[in-house]
Amino acid sequence: MKILKYFLLVFLLIFVGLFAYMKLTKPETIMIVGTEVSLEKPWVEFNEGDDSNIGNLIRAYHFEEGEKNFKKNIGKNELIIACLQEDKKWKYYYYYQGTESPEMMGISKEMANEITPPY
């Protein structure tokens, strides 16, 4: 009986250790428009050009702008945009260069919960 307890304890420790290792080493990804994209690149604060171009697009789509805005490249002509709101909550948007013009859409709460905010 004592051997069985030790065996179960060792098995549990190995299982927890493998789970922690997999969680810590797995790259951060989310599924957008049926494609899994990596979020490994760092967040970058908007520059003046981004403020005018992407800021205008945010206002055109009637999305909420933030006190601070950040972007993260996730592919060719694709960005995740993070806007820090006055209530200190983050709003996330998906930006991509469409065939004719730039397009933007909001990110669902489920996907937003998987994204690590800029800070």
Summary of the structure (lengths in Angstrom):
residues: 119
radius of gyration: 19.9
end to end distance: 49.8
largest distance: 70.7
contacts: 286
relative contact order: 0.14
helix: 36%
strand: 32%
